[in-house]
Amino acid sequence: MHSVIMVATMEEYPGCAKNREHKFKRAVQSFLDNLWKEKELIIISDGCRKIENVYYQLYKNESQIRFLLADKQPLKYPGKLRGIGCEMAAGETVSYLDSDDYIDSHFIAKVHQGITLYNLDLLYYDLLVADQHLEYPNLEDFKRGDIIDELKGYKWTAVPSKLERRMIGTGNISHAARKSYASYWHNWDGEAGSSEDWRFIESVIKDPAGCCHSRSKFPTGYYVCHYSPSNVDL
């Protein structure tokens, strides 16, 4: 079993993605279309009743989707809710899906098997970022036969991950589902957008029990559709 955790809201805030309801549905559908059978999606609504309404309208009968309406968190403080998702997870492995991104149909197989086959605590991997303005170097060209129709024609750039600050985010990590990891999530402290993610990684790799981690050689199929530095919002 693999658990995907999504903290979601449709409320506007500075720098957020547009068309959030549409993108939320797209993200959930990419999970449902994933070919891996033993999976669950844990949607945690950050105090947003709109997410709750969409869930009950469209997904309440989906046995692989679980929903929690949580208390509203201060802006840029989703760490507590991701920790709750870790506590709820029924899978042996866990990954995260932002509500404005999506995953391809083989994503879960790649990350779940990558962790379990090699007995890893943590797997990290490149992201594919919408490269509308070509502000990143094209390291490799990737082609997908099953890309969502509305995104055909766009170029995607592989952004390399490194096990260091600012290069790891919720989109490019998966890990073993240890309940103790729930307490490793922290909240942003003003450090340019990724300190929350780094603190989680830092805690995992310094776990007293030791951590076995590895980098995937190829992108696993996580697509970032909203990226502020490149002014991309698909």
ChimeraX attribute file (.defattr): number of C-alpha atoms within 10 A of each C-alpha:
attribute: neighborCount
match mode: 1-to-1
recipient: residues
	/A:1	15
	/A:2	25
	/A:3	27
	/A:4	23
	/A:5	27
	/A:6	24
	/A:7	20
	/A:8	23
	/A:9	20
	/A:10	22
	/A:11	14
	/A:12	11
	/A:13	9
	/A:14	6
	/A:15	10
	/A:16	15
	/A:17	20
	/A:18	14
	/A:19	13
	/A:20	18
	/A:21	18
	/A:22	12
	/A:23	21
	/A:24	22
	/A:25	19
	/A:26	18
	/A:27	20
	/A:28	23
	/A:29	13
	/A:30	18
	/A:31	24
	/A:32	18
	/A:33	14
	/A:34	16
	/A:35	15
	/A:36	17
	/A:37	13
	/A:38	12
	/A:39	23
	/A:40	22
	/A:41	25
	/A:42	24
	/A:43	24
	/A:44	25
	/A:45	23
	/A:46	23
	/A:47	18
	/A:48	17
	/A:49	14
	/A:50	13
	/A:51	25
	/A:52	20
	/A:53	12
	/A:54	14
	/A:55	20
	/A:56	11
	/A:57	10
	/A:58	10
	/A:59	17
	/A:60	15
	/A:61	11
	/A:62	12
	/A:63	10
	/A:64	16
	/A:65	19
	/A:66	18
	/A:67	17
	/A:68	18
	/A:69	15
	/A:70	14
	/A:71	12
	/A:72	14
	/A:73	13
	/A:74	9
	/A:75	10
	/A:76	13
	/A:77	16
	/A:78	20
	/A:79	21
	/A:80	16
	/A:81	26
	/A:82	24
	/A:83	21
	/A:84	19
	/A:85	25
	/A:86	27
	/A:87	16
	/A:88	17
	/A:89	23
	/A:90	17
	/A:91	18
	/A:92	15
	/A:93	26
	/A:94	28
	/A:95	24
	/A:96	22
	/A:97	25
	/A:98	22
	/A:99	24
	/A:100	25
	/A:101	21
	/A:102	25
	/A:103	24
	/A:104	19
	/A:105	19
	/A:106	15
	/A:107	20
	/A:108	29
	/A:109	18
	/A:110	16
	/A:111	25
	/A:112	24
	/A:113	14
	/A:114	21
	/A:115	24
	/A:116	14
	/A:117	8
	/A:118	12
	/A:119	12
	/A:120	18
	/A:121	21
	/A:122	23
	/A:123	21
	/A:124	29
	/A:125	27
	/A:126	25
	/A:127	24
	/A:128	22
	/A:129	21
	/A:130	24
	/A:131	21
	/A:132	18
	/A:133	11
	/A:134	12
	/A:135	11
	/A:136	15
	/A:137	10
	/A:138	14
	/A:139	11
	/A:140	10
	/A:141	9
	/A:142	12
	/A:143	9
	/A:144	9
	/A:145	6
	/A:146	9
	/A:147	13
	/A:148	12
	/A:149	7
	/A:150	8
	/A:151	11
	/A:152	11
	/A:153	9
	/A:154	11
	/A:155	17
	/A:156	23
	/A:157	23
	/A:158	22
	/A:159	18
	/A:160	18
	/A:161	20
	/A:162	14
	/A:163	16
	/A:164	10
	/A:165	17
	/A:166	16
	/A:167	17
	/A:168	24
	/A:169	20
	/A:170	20
	/A:171	22
	/A:172	26
	/A:173	21
	/A:174	25
	/A:175	24
	/A:176	20
	/A:177	22
	/A:178	15
	/A:179	15
	/A:180	12
	/A:181	18
	/A:182	20
	/A:183	16
	/A:184	21
	/A:185	22
	/A:186	20
	/A:187	19
	/A:188	19
	/A:189	12
	/A:190	10
	/A:191	10
	/A:192	9
	/A:193	13
	/A:194	18
	/A:195	19
	/A:196	26
	/A:197	23
	/A:198	22
	/A:199	16
	/A:200	22
	/A:201	25
	/A:202	14
	/A:203	15
	/A:204	21
	/A:205	16
	/A:206	10
	/A:207	14
	/A:208	8
	/A:209	8
	/A:210	10
	/A:211	14
	/A:212	14
	/A:213	18
	/A:214	16
	/A:215	18
	/A:216	15
	/A:217	10
	/A:218	12
	/A:219	21
	/A:220	22
	/A:221	21
	/A:222	24
	/A:223	24
	/A:224	23
	/A:225	23
	/A:226	21
	/A:227	16
	/A:228	11
	/A:229	7
	/A:230	15
	/A:231	14
	/A:232	16
	/A:233	16
	/A:234	18
